[in-house]
Every structure is written in C-alpha cells, then in structure tokens.
Amino acid sequence: MNKIIYLFALIGLIFTACNNDDEVPAGVTIEGEWRISRVDYQGFPEDFDEEDEEFWETTYVFGTDNRFTKITNRPGAGGEASGTYSRTQPDSELDLDEVEGYYSLSFETGGEIVESCGSQTAEIFTLMHTGELINELAPCDGPNLYYTKVN
C-alpha cells in the first residue's frame, strides 16, 4: 500500500516540476483591434520631447479576411488607411522563440499615414507571443511603436 502512495506522490511531483510558468498565451492572433500602448524612444537624444504621446494615437483593425484598417489622430497627419496583410513565418535560423510571426501590410489607400522605413505603401509588424504587436522604426531613426489588443 505504501508503494502505491509513493508512486502517486512521485507522479504528482513530476507533473508539478514540469510546470512552465513562462508559457506563452494561447491563441495569440493578429485578428482584432490593436491600439498603441507605448512608444520606445530608445536611442533618441536626451532633449527629445516625449511628452506629446497623443502624436502616436493610432489604431489598427485586422480582419479575418486578411484586410486591415488603420486610423490615426496625429495632429497634422490624421486619417484612415486600408489594405491587405499577410503573415510570414520567423526565420528558423534565428533564435526567435518569442516571435509568433511577421506581418506585412500593403496599403491600398491612405499612404500618407504609412509609418515605415522609406515606403509609402507598406508596413512591417512583429507579433510577439507575449501579445505585443511591434512596428519597429528604430532602424530608420524612429521610435518603436508597441500595440496591444483591445478586448
């Protein structure tokens, strides 16, 4: 009888030892509404004015039909844009355990509000397993823009 109790105790210990508290959220998808949640000004000069965060007030809505809408209320550059998006897999040679996928947005309208490195018709996003969507403009002397899904 004691052997059976020890066996069940051992099995319970094994299952609790294998618990991974760092698991990624299940079902991270791009479909839905995303709003800007933070702006990373890393690398900007110290005298750069970060106070005007409403400058980056932007929302994306991604549909299940691979279409998107972008709405921005930036002073002097507000407007709406739309187009299509597609998903690409992370490069298997890179260590990207945190990346769910990359998304390329192709604008059909509203090119004046595109935020990318030199393109008036496309933006590139990285969707993280943590649930953040990132438009990385830092390589182009811009801030990284982080979005979170609206529930």
C-alpha positions in Angstrom: 0.0 0.0 0.0 2.8 2.4 0.9 4.4 1.7 -2.5 1.2 2.9 -4.3 1.1 6.1 -2.2 4.8 6.8 -3.0 4.1 6.1 -6.7 1.3 8.6 -6.8 3.3 11.1 -4.9 6.2 10.7 -7.3 3.9 11.1 -10.3 2.4 14.3 -8.8 5.9 15.7 -8.1 7.0 15.0 -11.7 4.0 16.9 -13.1 4.4 19.9 -10.8 8.1 20.0 -11.6 7.4 20.2 -15.3 5.0 23.2 -14.9 6.2 26.0 -17.1 5.1 29.4 -15.7 6.7 31.1 -18.7 4.3 29.6 -21.2 3.1 31.9 -24.0 -0.6 32.9 -24.0 -2.7 30.5 -26.1 -4.2 31.8 -29.2 -2.2 35.0 -29.9 -3.5 36.1 -33.3 -3.4 39.4 -35.2 -7.2 39.5 -35.9 -9.0 42.2 -33.9 -8.4 45.8 -32.8 -5.0 47.0 -31.7 -4.2 50.3 -30.0 -0.8 51.9 -29.4 0.2 51.2 -25.8 3.8 52.6 -25.7 6.4 54.3 -27.7 10.1 53.3 -27.2 12.3 56.3 -27.8 15.5 54.3 -27.1 18.4 55.9 -28.9 16.8 59.4 -29.2 18.8 62.4 -27.9 18.1 63.3 -24.3 16.5 66.6 -25.2 13.9 64.8 -27.4 10.3 65.8 -26.3 8.5 62.6 -25.4 5.6 64.5 -23.7 3.4 64.7 -26.8 2.4 61.0 -26.8 -1.0 61.7 -28.5 1.1 62.2 -31.6 1.2 58.5 -31.8 -2.6 57.9 -31.2 -3.2 55.1 -33.7 -5.5 52.0 -34.0 -5.3 49.1 -36.4 -8.2 46.7 -37.0 -7.2 43.4 -38.6 -10.0 41.3 -40.1 -10.1 37.5 -40.6 -10.3 38.2 -44.4 -6.7 39.5 -44.4 -7.8 43.1 -44.7 -6.9 45.9 -42.3 -7.9 49.4 -41.4 -5.5 52.0 -39.8 -6.9 55.1 -38.0 -4.6 57.8 -36.7 -5.4 61.0 -34.9 -2.0 62.5 -35.2 -2.1 66.3 -35.4 -1.5 67.4 -39.0 -1.3 63.8 -40.3 -4.5 62.1 -39.1 -6.6 60.0 -41.3 -7.6 56.5 -42.3 -5.9 53.9 -44.5 -6.7 50.4 -45.6 -5.3 47.4 -47.4 -4.4 43.8 -47.1 -2.0 41.9 -44.8 -0.1 38.6 -44.9 1.8 36.6 -42.4 5.3 35.2 -42.8 7.0 32.7 -40.5 10.0 33.7 -38.5 13.3 32.7 -39.9 14.1 29.2 -38.5 17.8 30.0 -38.3 17.2 32.9 -35.9 16.6 32.4 -32.2 13.1 33.9 -32.1 11.2 31.8 -29.5 9.2 34.9 -28.6 8.0 35.7 -32.1 4.7 34.3 -33.3 5.1 35.7 -36.8 5.8 38.7 -39.0 3.1 40.6 -40.8 3.4 42.7 -44.0 0.8 45.3 -44.5 0.2 46.5 -48.1 -1.7 49.8 -48.2 -4.3 50.4 -51.0 -5.4 53.8 -49.6 -4.1 56.3 -47.1 -0.4 56.1 -48.0 0.2 59.5 -46.3 -0.1 57.8 -42.9 2.2 54.9 -43.5 4.9 54.6 -40.8 7.8 52.6 -42.2 11.4 52.8 -43.4 11.0 54.6 -46.7 7.8 53.0 -48.1 4.6 54.8 -48.8 2.7 51.5 -49.4 3.9 49.0 -46.8 4.5 48.5 -43.0 6.1 45.5 -41.3 5.0 44.2 -37.9 6.3 41.6 -35.5 3.7 39.8 -33.3 5.2 38.5 -30.1 3.9 35.5 -28.2 3.5 37.9 -25.2 0.7 39.6 -27.1 2.5 42.8 -28.2 2.5 43.9 -31.9 5.5 46.0 -32.8 6.2 48.4 -35.7 10.0 48.7 -35.4 11.0 52.1 -36.8 14.3 52.4 -34.8 16.5 51.3 -37.7 15.1 54.3 -39.6 15.7 56.8 -36.7 12.2 56.5 -35.4 10.8 55.1 -32.2 9.5 51.5 -31.9 5.7 51.5 -31.7 4.1 48.9 -29.4 0.4 47.9 -29.8 -1.8 45.8 -27.5 -5.0 44.1 -28.5 -8.3 45.7 -27.3 -10.6 43.2 -25.7 
